[in-house]
Amino acid sequence: MIRLVAIMAGIAGVVFILAALPAVREQAAIASPAWSFAGAAALAAAAMLTVVAGALAPLRGVCRAGSTYVVLYALIVLSGFAAYPRGSLDWGGWPWTSAVCGAVASVAAAVSSRRVAWIHLGAMMGLVVAQMSWATGGLWARLLSEEISGSLALVVILVVAVVALRNGAALVDRETAVIWAESASVAAERASSEERARGDALVHDSVLSALLLAGQGHADEEAVKAAREGLRAIRGLQHRDEDGASTLAPRVAAAMIVPGHAERCGFTQDVIAVGELPVPAVAVRAVQAAVGEAVANSLRHAGPGHVSRCIRGHVAAGRIAISVIDDGAGFDPRKVSSRRIGIALSIKERMRHLPGGLAEVESMPGRGTTVRIGWQAS
């Protein structure tokens, strides 16, 4: 959502500057020509930079480009007090800088917190009205006319709409994370129940039957057959627990490691299979489980609004290296309790018990999180 608002507001900023060019040329004869043309060009460039960042840059880059646009606009409006002689504009001849205040306010609401957005809106409107009053000779009362009041009201409506969109997007993100966490819990419980039922059926139908016949002294073909069937069932249970294979092709392993729902939840994927030599299935399953928990943690804790997420790495015969990255809220790993199951048990402990396994978590508040999960053949 932040990207969309940045792109749309940036385009609007460029269009408004182009529409204001006649006023820029006209007012250049009154104010400083260098200030007028340089200011218009700088604002157009900053607006275009916001558009490009919204389309291509990481979320932090979008916020920086938007903040640059907002600060530049404030500086240009402030410098307008020196550029325009007091009372140099007639009534209705507003400074050209007022044409882009709506686009700037929308960008500020998109890239900053709700509180900062409202503070900025109040400060910007006060600054723009003060510049209008200065340039028109102190016509404060006339600024309450329908034309100006309507324009300022439109700016307020734009900011309210952007804040509402951000709140809605944050709510959707939170609900999506909860849904996926609940789905994972239900799936795990279902798998556990099915496995218990399968084990109970095995014990009842095969193992106990063989033991009962043997305990009754039967050594005939029926008892031997029951014992063989029980042994085959136990071996089948063990093999099924190992997913039916001791090794996997790298391309199969790479596909297994990335959770099926990751792409639907906004993760980009770049996991490369290297070579054709097989990879130990036990390592693949451990990495798969740890990556799944890292994905779930990102969805739960990366914060509201748009968050860029990706899973990248490679899978080869002797090495697996996967990184789960987001540019969300981040946290201080030193303050995370050792009892937190997601990081301590599902990621780090799981990989610690895998020979050659490793797991690292790098994060800082406000700078996103990177979880590195891997395995190295000894």
N, C-alpha and C positions, 0 to 999 in steps of 0.2 A: 504494500500500500504506500509506503514512504517513497518507493521508486516511482510509482505512478503519479503521485502528487508532484514530485520533483520535476518529472518530465513535463507534465501538463502546465505547471506554473512557470517553468522555465520557458516553454514555448510562448505562453501568454506574455511573459516579460519581454521577449524579443519582439513579438507582434506589437505590443503597446509602445515600445521605443520607436519602431518604424512608423507607427501612426502618429507619434508625437514629433517626428522630424520637422514638420513645418513650424511648430511652436519652438523647437530648439533653434532653428535658423532665425526666426523672428526675434526671439529673446536674446540671441547672441549679440544683437546690436545694443541691448540694454545691459545685460550682464557680461561677464568676461567671455569672449568667443572661445578661448582655450578651455575654460571651465565647462562651457556648454557642450562643445563637441567631444572633448575628452571624457566628460562624465557620461554622456549618452553612449559612447563607444564602449566604455568600461562596463556599464550596466548591461549592455547587450552581450558582451563577451562573457560576463559572469553568469547571465541567464543561460547562454548556450552551454557553458561549462556544466551547469547544473543538469541540463538535459542529457549531455553526454555521460556524466557520472551516473545519473539515474538509469541509463540504459546499459552501461558497461562496468562500472566500478563496484567494488564491494560496498556493503552498507555503510561502513565507516567513511569511505570515500564520498558517498552521496551526502552524508551529514556534513562533512568538511566543505564540500562544494556549496551546499546550501547555506551554511553559516557564513562562508566568504561573501556570497551574494547579499545576505542580510546586512552584514557589517559594512560592506562597500556602499550599499544604499544609504545607510545612516550617515556615513562620512560625507557622501556627496550632498545630502540634504543639509547637513550642518554647515558645510562650506558654502552653501547657497546664500547664507546670511551675509557673507562677505562679497559674494558675486553680484547679488542684486542690491542696488541702492534702495533705501527705504522708500516705499511709495512709488517705485518705478513702474509698476504694472497697473493698468486700469482694472476696474471691476470686471470680473469674468476672465481676465487674463491670468489664470493660475500658473504657477511655476510648472514647467514640463515634468519635473520629478514626481508630481502627484499622480501622473498617469500610470505608474507601475507599482503604487503602494499595495494594491490588492494582491498582485503576484508575489511580492516580497513577503507579505503577511502570511500567505498560504504556504510558502516554503518554510518560513519560520515555524509555523504550526506543525509542519510535517517532520522536521528534523530535530525538534526540541521537545522537552517534556511539556505536559499540559500547563503547568504553572508558569514556566518560562514563556510559553506561547502567549498566554494572556498578559503577562507583564510586558512582553515585547509589543503586543497589539496596542496597549494603552500608551506606551512610550512613543511608538511610531505615529499614532494618530495625533498625539499632542505635538510632536515635532513637525509633522506635515501642516497642521493647522497654524502653528506658530510661524512657519515659513510663509504660508499664504498671507497671514496677517501682516507680516513684515513687508512682503513684496507689494502688497496693495495699500500700504499706509495705515495699518491698524484697524482694518474694517472688521473687527471681531463680531459685531452684531450681525453683519450681513452674512457671516459664515454659517448662520443658522438657516439660511435659505433652503428651499427644497432641493436645489441642485447639489449643494455641498452635503447637506444632511443625508440625501439619498445615496451619494457616493460613499460616504463613510459607513452608512448602514450596510451597504453591499459588502464592504470589506469585513465588517463584523460577521455577516452571514457566511462568508467564505471561510473565515477562521473557525466558526462554530461547526460548519460542515466537515472540515478537515479533522478537527478534534474528535467529532463523532465517528468518522470513518476509522480513525486510529483506535478508538475504544472498541469499536465493533470488531476490527481485525484482531485486536488483542484477545477479546473474548472467544473468537473462533479458534485462535491458536491454543488457548487454554483448554477449551472443550475438546479439540482434536487430540491433544496430548492425553487428556483423561480417557478418552474413548480408546485410544491405542493401548494405553496402560491396562485398562480393564480387559480389552480383547486379548492381550498377551497373558494376563492372569487366568482368564477363562480357558484359553487354549492350553496353558501349562497344566491346569487342574484337570482338564479333560484328558490330556495325554497321560497324566499320572494315574487317573482312575482307570483308563483303558489298560494301562500296563499292569495295574494291580489285578484287574479282572482277568487278564490273560494269564498272569502268574497263578492266580487261584484256580483257574480252570485246568492249567497244566498240572498243578499238584493234585487236584481232585481226580482228573481223568486218567493220568498216566502214572505219576510217581506213587500215589497211594495204592493204586491198583496193583502195581508190581510188588510193593512192599507187603501188601495184604496176602497175595498169593505165596510169596516167599515165606512169610511168617506162618502160614498154615502148612508149610512143608511141601508145597507143590514145586516140583522141579521139572515138570513136564514142559511140553512145547508152549503151552499157553502162558506159563509164568515167564519163560525165556522171551517170548514175543512181547509181553507187557513191559519187561525190563528194557528191551531194546527200544521200544517205542518211547518209553520215558526218557532214556538217554538221548535219543534223537531230539525229543522235545526240549530238553534242557540245553542241548547244544544249539538248537534253533533259536531259543530265547537269548542265549549269549550272542549269537551272530546278529540277531535283530537289534540287540542293544548297540552293536557296533555298526549299524546301518548296512549290514550285508557286505561290507568290503573293508579291507585293511588299508587300501590306497585309493586315491582318486586322481583323475587327470587334472592338470592345472586349470583348464577351462571350466571343468565341472566344479572344482573347488572355488574358483573365483565367483561363479554364479551362486554357489551356496552361501558364501560369506556375507553377501549383501542382503539384508532383510527385504522380503518381498514388498513391504509397505513403505520402504524408505523413499522411493521416487514419488509416490503419491503424497507423501508428507513434505515434499520440497527439497529432498536431498538430490544433488547431482552426483553422478557415479563415474569413477574412472579407475576401475580395478582391472589390471592387465594380467593376463596369463602368459607366463614365460616358459617356452619349451614344451616338451611332451612327456618328460619323465614324471612318474607319479609322485603324489604328495601324500604323506601319512594321513589317513582319515581322522585319527584321534587329534592331530594338531589342527586340522581344518575345523572340526566340530568345536574345539575349545575356542578358537579364534572367532568362529561364527557366533557362539553364545556371548562372548565378550563384546563383539561389535554390536550385537542386538541390544545389549544393555546400554552401551554408549549412545546408540541412536535414541533409545527411550529416554535417557537422561537429558539429551539435548532437547527433545520435544517437551519434557516436563519443566526444565529449569532455565532454558536459554532466554526466556523473557518474552514480553508482548511485542507486537509489531512484526514487521518483516525481518526475518533472520536468514542469512545466507548459510546453507549447510551443504557439506560435501563429504563423500567417502571416496578415498583414493588410495592407491597402493599397488602392489603386485604380488603374485603367487607363483612360486617356482618350486622345483623339486626339493631343494634344501633350505628354502627360506620363504617366509610369509611376512609381509610388512603392510599394515593397514593403518590409515589415519582417519579418524572421524573428527571433522572440523566444523565449528560454527563461529559466527561473529556476534553472538548474543551477549547476554548480561555478564557472563563469566562469574568467577568466584575465587576466593582465596583458599587453595588446597590445604593450607596449614590449619584452617579453621573448620575443616570438615571432620566430623566425628569418625573415629575408627569403627564405630558401630554401624555406619551407613552401609547398608547391604549392597546397594548398587555399585559403588566404587570399590569398597573393601573386599567384598565377597565375590560378586558376580563378575568383576573385571580383574582386579589385581590378584586376589587369592586363586581364582581359577587359572590364570596364566602362570602363577608361581608354582602350582602343582604340575604343570605341563613341563617336562624336561625340555629346556631350550626356550621356554616361553617368557615373554616380557610384556609389561604394560606400564605406560607412563601417562600421567595426566598433567597438562600444562594449562594454566588459566590465570587470569587476572580480572578483578572486577572491572566491567566495562570494556574489556578487550577480547571477549570470546573465550572459547575452550578448544583445546586440541587433545584428543586421546589417541595415543600411539599403541597399537597392539601388534605383536609379532611373534614369530617362532623362528629359531635358527637350529638347523640340524647339528648335532654334536659330532 
